[in-house]
Amino acid sequence: MSQPLTLEVLLVVEELANGDWLAWPFADREKVAYARERDDVLEEQELFLRDHLAMLPAGELARFDPTGEARLHRVEVPLQLAGLPERMSIPEPLSFPCLVVPDAKHAWVVVLPLDHALWVEDPE
C-alpha cells in the first residue's frame, strides 16, 4: 500500500471589511472559501483541497506545492497628485498586499488584489 502524499499548500487568507474571511490557494485563485470566522474558512479550504487535490494529475498538483519561502509584504501607494484641489486629495495611501516568492537571488512578486505577477531582480 502506498503512503499518502502530504503537501503544504500556500493559502492566501484575507479578512474582509465586514469581518468575514476569504481563503484561496495561491496556485488557484478561483478556489475561494468564504466564512464568518477565520478557523471556519481554513477548515473549509482544508476539506475541499483534500478531495480536490486527490483528483488532480501530477502536473497540476505540482502547482500547489510552492518552492522556497514565500512571505507577505504590504506596499503603500500614495494617491496624492500634484495640482489637485485640497478637497480632492486622498490623504491615506492605497495598500496592496503582495506575495513575495524568492527564486535564487531574485523574486516573483504577486500583487494579490490585481492578480498580477512581477519579476524583481533585487527584492531588497
PyRosetta script that sets phi, psi and omega in degrees:
from pyrosetta import init, pose_from_sequence

init()
pose = pose_from_sequence("MSQPLTLEVLLVVEELANGDWLAWPFADREKVAYARERDDVLEEQELFLRDHLAMLPAGELARFDPTGEARLHRVEVPLQLAGLPERMSIPEPLSFPCLVVPDAKHAWVVVLPLDHALWVEDPE")
pose.set_psi(1, 134.0)
pose.set_omega(1, -178.5)
pose.set_phi(2, -81.7)
pose.set_psi(2, 153.2)
pose.set_omega(2, 178.6)
pose.set_phi(3, -79.9)
pose.set_psi(3, 144.3)
pose.set_omega(3, 177.8)
pose.set_phi(4, -68.2)
pose.set_psi(4, 145.5)
pose.set_omega(4, 178.7)
pose.set_phi(5, -79.6)
pose.set_psi(5, 135.3)
pose.set_omega(5, 177.6)
pose.set_phi(6, -112.2)
pose.set_psi(6, 126.3)
pose.set_omega(6, 177.8)
pose.set_phi(7, -120.5)
pose.set_psi(7, 144.4)
pose.set_omega(7, 168.6)
pose.set_phi(8, -101.8)
pose.set_psi(8, 105.7)
pose.set_omega(8, -176.7)
pose.set_phi(9, -90.7)
pose.set_psi(9, 127.9)
pose.set_omega(9, 178.2)
pose.set_phi(10, -77.0)
pose.set_psi(10, 117.1)
pose.set_omega(10, 179.4)
pose.set_phi(11, -107.3)
pose.set_psi(11, 142.2)
pose.set_omega(11, 170.6)
pose.set_phi(12, -99.7)
pose.set_psi(12, 122.6)
pose.set_omega(12, -177.8)
pose.set_phi(13, -118.3)
pose.set_psi(13, 127.7)
pose.set_omega(13, -175.2)
pose.set_phi(14, -131.4)
pose.set_psi(14, 132.7)
pose.set_omega(14, 173.6)
pose.set_phi(15, -92.8)
pose.set_psi(15, 127.8)
pose.set_omega(15, 180.0)
pose.set_phi(16, -82.1)
pose.set_psi(16, 165.0)
pose.set_omega(16, -178.2)
pose.set_phi(17, -59.9)
pose.set_psi(17, -30.6)
pose.set_omega(17, -179.5)
pose.set_phi(18, -85.0)
pose.set_psi(18, 3.0)
pose.set_omega(18, 178.2)
pose.set_phi(19, 94.0)
pose.set_psi(19, -7.4)
pose.set_omega(19, 176.7)
pose.set_phi(20, -77.2)
pose.set_psi(20, 170.6)
pose.set_omega(20, -174.9)
pose.set_phi(21, -127.4)
pose.set_psi(21, 146.0)
pose.set_omega(21, 171.4)
pose.set_phi(22, -120.8)
pose.set_psi(22, 148.5)
pose.set_omega(22, 172.7)
pose.set_phi(23, -147.6)
pose.set_psi(23, 138.3)
pose.set_omega(23, 176.5)
pose.set_phi(24, -149.0)
pose.set_psi(24, 151.0)
pose.set_omega(24, 176.3)
pose.set_phi(25, -71.0)
pose.set_psi(25, 136.6)
pose.set_omega(25, 178.8)
pose.set_phi(26, -54.8)
pose.set_psi(26, -32.9)
pose.set_omega(26, -177.5)
pose.set_phi(27, -73.3)
pose.set_psi(27, -18.8)
pose.set_omega(27, -177.5)
pose.set_phi(28, -152.9)
pose.set_psi(28, 92.4)
pose.set_omega(28, -175.6)
pose.set_phi(29, -63.1)
pose.set_psi(29, -17.5)
pose.set_omega(29, -178.6)
pose.set_phi(30, -76.4)
pose.set_psi(30, -13.2)
pose.set_omega(30, -177.7)
pose.set_phi(31, -93.4)
pose.set_psi(31, 65.8)
pose.set_omega(31, -174.0)
pose.set_phi(32, -90.7)
pose.set_psi(32, 135.6)
pose.set_omega(32, 171.8)
pose.set_phi(33, -109.7)
pose.set_psi(33, 146.8)
pose.set_omega(33, -178.1)
pose.set_phi(34, -131.8)
pose.set_psi(34, 134.4)
pose.set_omega(34, 176.9)
pose.set_phi(35, -157.0)
pose.set_psi(35, 165.8)
pose.set_omega(35, 179.8)
pose.set_phi(36, -80.2)
pose.set_psi(36, -25.3)
pose.set_omega(36, -178.3)
pose.set_phi(37, -119.9)
pose.set_psi(37, 147.2)
pose.set_omega(37, -179.0)
pose.set_phi(38, -60.3)
pose.set_psi(38, -46.5)
pose.set_omega(38, -179.8)
pose.set_phi(39, -60.5)
pose.set_psi(39, -36.6)
pose.set_omega(39, -179.7)
pose.set_phi(40, -67.6)
pose.set_psi(40, -40.7)
pose.set_omega(40, -178.9)
pose.set_phi(41, -68.7)
pose.set_psi(41, -34.9)
pose.set_omega(41, 177.5)
pose.set_phi(42, -69.5)
pose.set_psi(42, -40.1)
pose.set_omega(42, 177.2)
pose.set_phi(43, -64.2)
pose.set_psi(43, -41.9)
pose.set_omega(43, 178.8)
pose.set_phi(44, -60.9)
pose.set_psi(44, -43.1)
pose.set_omega(44, 178.4)
pose.set_phi(45, -64.9)
pose.set_psi(45, -43.4)
pose.set_omega(45, -179.3)
pose.set_phi(46, -60.0)
pose.set_psi(46, -46.1)
pose.set_omega(46, -179.6)
pose.set_phi(47, -64.1)
pose.set_psi(47, -43.2)
pose.set_omega(47, 179.6)
pose.set_phi(48, -65.3)
pose.set_psi(48, -49.3)
pose.set_omega(48, -175.7)
pose.set_phi(49, -65.2)
pose.set_psi(49, -32.3)
pose.set_omega(49, 178.0)
pose.set_phi(50, -57.4)
pose.set_psi(50, -44.9)
pose.set_omega(50, 179.6)
pose.set_phi(51, -76.9)
pose.set_psi(51, -44.6)
pose.set_omega(51, -175.9)
pose.set_phi(52, -62.7)
pose.set_psi(52, -47.2)
pose.set_omega(52, -176.7)
pose.set_phi(53, -68.4)
pose.set_psi(53, -28.6)
pose.set_omega(53, 179.1)
pose.set_phi(54, -65.7)
pose.set_psi(54, -21.2)
pose.set_omega(54, -177.3)
pose.set_phi(55, -96.9)
pose.set_psi(55, -8.0)
pose.set_omega(55, -175.0)
pose.set_phi(56, -81.6)
pose.set_psi(56, 144.7)
pose.set_omega(56, 171.3)
pose.set_phi(57, -68.2)
pose.set_psi(57, 159.1)
pose.set_omega(57, -173.5)
pose.set_phi(58, -55.3)
pose.set_psi(58, -40.5)
pose.set_omega(58, -179.1)
pose.set_phi(59, -60.8)
pose.set_psi(59, -40.1)
pose.set_omega(59, 178.2)
pose.set_phi(60, -76.8)
pose.set_psi(60, -36.5)
pose.set_omega(60, -179.8)
pose.set_phi(61, -62.2)
pose.set_psi(61, -35.3)
pose.set_omega(61, -178.3)
pose.set_phi(62, -61.0)
pose.set_psi(62, -28.2)
pose.set_omega(62, 179.4)
pose.set_phi(63, -64.1)
pose.set_psi(63, -24.8)
pose.set_omega(63, -175.9)
pose.set_phi(64, -86.5)
pose.set_psi(64, -5.8)
pose.set_omega(64, -179.6)
pose.set_phi(65, -108.3)
pose.set_psi(65, 93.5)
pose.set_omega(65, -173.4)
pose.set_phi(66, -69.9)
pose.set_psi(66, 148.2)
pose.set_omega(66, 174.5)
pose.set_phi(67, -102.2)
pose.set_psi(67, 147.6)
pose.set_omega(67, 178.5)
pose.set_phi(68, 79.0)
pose.set_psi(68, 178.9)
pose.set_omega(68, -179.6)
pose.set_phi(69, -99.2)
pose.set_psi(69, 111.5)
pose.set_omega(69, 177.9)
pose.set_phi(70, -90.6)
pose.set_psi(70, 147.6)
pose.set_omega(70, 177.2)
pose.set_phi(71, -140.7)
pose.set_psi(71, 153.8)
pose.set_omega(71, 178.8)
pose.set_phi(72, -91.1)
pose.set_psi(72, 136.4)
pose.set_omega(72, 178.7)
pose.set_phi(73, -136.0)
pose.set_psi(73, 138.2)
pose.set_omega(73, 179.9)
pose.set_phi(74, -106.6)
pose.set_psi(74, 128.4)
pose.set_omega(74, 179.3)
pose.set_phi(75, -108.7)
pose.set_psi(75, 126.8)
pose.set_omega(75, 178.6)
pose.set_phi(76, -97.8)
pose.set_psi(76, 124.2)
pose.set_omega(76, -179.0)
pose.set_phi(77, -114.3)
pose.set_psi(77, 113.7)
pose.set_omega(77, 178.1)
pose.set_phi(78, -68.7)
pose.set_psi(78, 141.9)
pose.set_omega(78, -177.4)
pose.set_phi(79, -112.4)
pose.set_psi(79, 12.9)
pose.set_omega(79, 179.4)
pose.set_phi(80, -80.8)
pose.set_psi(80, 124.1)
pose.set_omega(80, 179.3)
pose.set_phi(81, -108.6)
pose.set_psi(81, 138.7)
pose.set_omega(81, 179.1)
pose.set_phi(82, -64.6)
pose.set_psi(82, 140.1)
pose.set_omega(82, 176.2)
pose.set_phi(83, 91.1)
pose.set_psi(83, -5.0)
pose.set_omega(83, 178.3)
pose.set_phi(84, -81.6)
pose.set_psi(84, 144.1)
pose.set_omega(84, 174.7)
pose.set_phi(85, -62.4)
pose.set_psi(85, 153.3)
pose.set_omega(85, -178.5)
pose.set_phi(86, -54.3)
pose.set_psi(86, -39.2)
pose.set_omega(86, -177.8)
pose.set_phi(87, -66.4)
pose.set_psi(87, -18.1)
pose.set_omega(87, 179.9)
pose.set_phi(88, -101.4)
pose.set_psi(88, 2.3)
pose.set_omega(88, -179.0)
pose.set_phi(89, -73.6)
pose.set_psi(89, 151.9)
pose.set_omega(89, 179.0)
pose.set_phi(90, -118.2)
pose.set_psi(90, 102.4)
pose.set_omega(90, -172.8)
pose.set_phi(91, -70.2)
pose.set_psi(91, -31.3)
pose.set_omega(91, -177.0)
pose.set_phi(92, -92.4)
pose.set_psi(92, 136.2)
pose.set_omega(92, 176.5)
pose.set_phi(93, -71.3)
pose.set_psi(93, 157.7)
pose.set_omega(93, 175.5)
pose.set_phi(94, -85.3)
pose.set_psi(94, 131.2)
pose.set_omega(94, -175.3)
pose.set_phi(95, -103.7)
pose.set_psi(95, 128.0)
pose.set_omega(95, 178.9)
pose.set_phi(96, -118.1)
pose.set_psi(96, 118.0)
pose.set_omega(96, 172.4)
pose.set_phi(97, -75.1)
pose.set_psi(97, 132.9)
pose.set_omega(97, -179.2)
pose.set_phi(98, -127.4)
pose.set_psi(98, 144.6)
pose.set_omega(98, 175.3)
pose.set_phi(99, -102.6)
pose.set_psi(99, 123.9)
pose.set_omega(99, 179.7)
pose.set_phi(100, -104.2)
pose.set_psi(100, 118.9)
pose.set_omega(100, -178.9)
pose.set_phi(101, -115.5)
pose.set_psi(101, 105.3)
pose.set_omega(101, -178.6)
pose.set_phi(102, -64.1)
pose.set_psi(102, 146.2)
pose.set_omega(102, 175.6)
pose.set_phi(103, -143.2)
pose.set_psi(103, 94.1)
pose.set_omega(103, -173.8)
pose.set_phi(104, 59.6)
pose.set_psi(104, -122.1)
pose.set_omega(104, -179.1)
pose.set_phi(105, -88.8)
pose.set_psi(105, -1.4)
pose.set_omega(105, -176.1)
pose.set_phi(106, -116.1)
pose.set_psi(106, -173.2)
pose.set_omega(106, 179.6)
pose.set_phi(107, -156.8)
pose.set_psi(107, 151.2)
pose.set_omega(107, 166.2)
pose.set_phi(108, -94.5)
pose.set_psi(108, 134.5)
pose.set_omega(108, 176.3)
pose.set_phi(109, -120.2)
pose.set_psi(109, 122.2)
pose.set_omega(109, -179.6)
pose.set_phi(110, -109.3)
pose.set_psi(110, 118.5)
pose.set_omega(110, 175.6)
pose.set_phi(111, -81.7)
pose.set_psi(111, 103.5)
pose.set_omega(111, -168.0)
pose.set_phi(112, -59.8)
pose.set_psi(112, -48.6)
pose.set_omega(112, -178.0)
pose.set_phi(113, -66.0)
pose.set_psi(113, -24.5)
pose.set_omega(113, -179.0)
pose.set_phi(114, -94.4)
pose.set_psi(114, -10.1)
pose.set_omega(114, -176.8)
pose.set_phi(115, 53.4)
pose.set_psi(115, 46.8)
pose.set_omega(115, -176.1)
pose.set_phi(116, -125.5)
pose.set_psi(116, 132.2)
pose.set_omega(116, -179.1)
pose.set_phi(117, -109.1)
pose.set_psi(117, 142.8)
pose.set_omega(117, 178.6)
pose.set_phi(118, -127.7)
pose.set_psi(118, 145.4)
pose.set_omega(118, 173.8)
pose.set_phi(119, -97.4)
pose.set_psi(119, 123.1)
pose.set_omega(119, -178.1)
pose.set_phi(120, -116.0)
pose.set_psi(120, 120.8)
pose.set_omega(120, -176.1)
pose.set_phi(121, -73.2)
pose.set_psi(121, -35.5)
pose.set_omega(121, 177.9)
pose.set_phi(122, -130.1)
pose.set_psi(122, 95.4)
pose.set_omega(122, -172.3)
pose.set_phi(123, -68.3)
pose.set_psi(123, -8.7)
pose.set_omega(123, 178.2)
pose.set_phi(124, -75.7)
pose.dump_pdb("model.pdb")
